[in-house]
Amino acid sequence: MSIKIVSYISFVIVLVIGWRIVSLIDLYSGFTLFSLWIWYRRQSFVEAILWIISIMLLGFLPQPFMCL
C-alpha cells in the first residue's frame, strides 16, 4: 500500500470516530437539558420521573406531548 492510501484511510477513520463522539455529546446534552426542564416544570416528582424515563427510552418522540 502506498503512503497516500494509508494516510487517507487513517484520516477517514479519525473523521468518522470524531463525528460519533460529537453526535453522542450532542444527544446526551440534549437529553440532559430537556430532562432538567421537565424536572423544573413538573410539580409531581413521579410525573417528572416518568417523563424523563420516556424521553430516555423513546428519544425525543414524547417531546411534543410534553409541551402540550
C-alpha positions, -999 to 999 in steps of 0.1 A, spaced: 0 0 0 12 34 -7 16 61 20 -12 82 5 -37 53 8 -28 46 44 -29 83 53 -63 87 36 -77 56 55 -64 69 88 -79 103 81 -113 88 73 -113 67 105 -104 96 127 -131 117 110 -158 91 115 -149 85 151 -147 122 158 -182 127 145 -195 98 165 -182 114 197 -196 148 188 -230 133 180 -231 114 213 -222 146 232 -250 165 214 -275 137 220 -268 133 257 -266 171 263 -300 175 247 -314 147 269 -299 163 300 -311 198 293 -346 187 284 -347 164 315 -337 194 336 -365 214 320 -390 187 328 -378 184 363 -382 222 367 -417 224 351 -434 194 366 -448 197 401 -451 160 408 -419 140 414 -434 108 399 -447 126 368 -413 141 362 -395 108 366 -420 91 342 -414 118 316 -377 116 319 -377 78 316 -399 81 285 -375 106 269 -345 83 276 -362 53 262 -381 68 232 -357 97 223 -374 130 216 -406 113 204 -426 122 236 -413 159 235 -443 173 216 -467 157 241 -447 172 269 -451 207 255 -489 205 253 
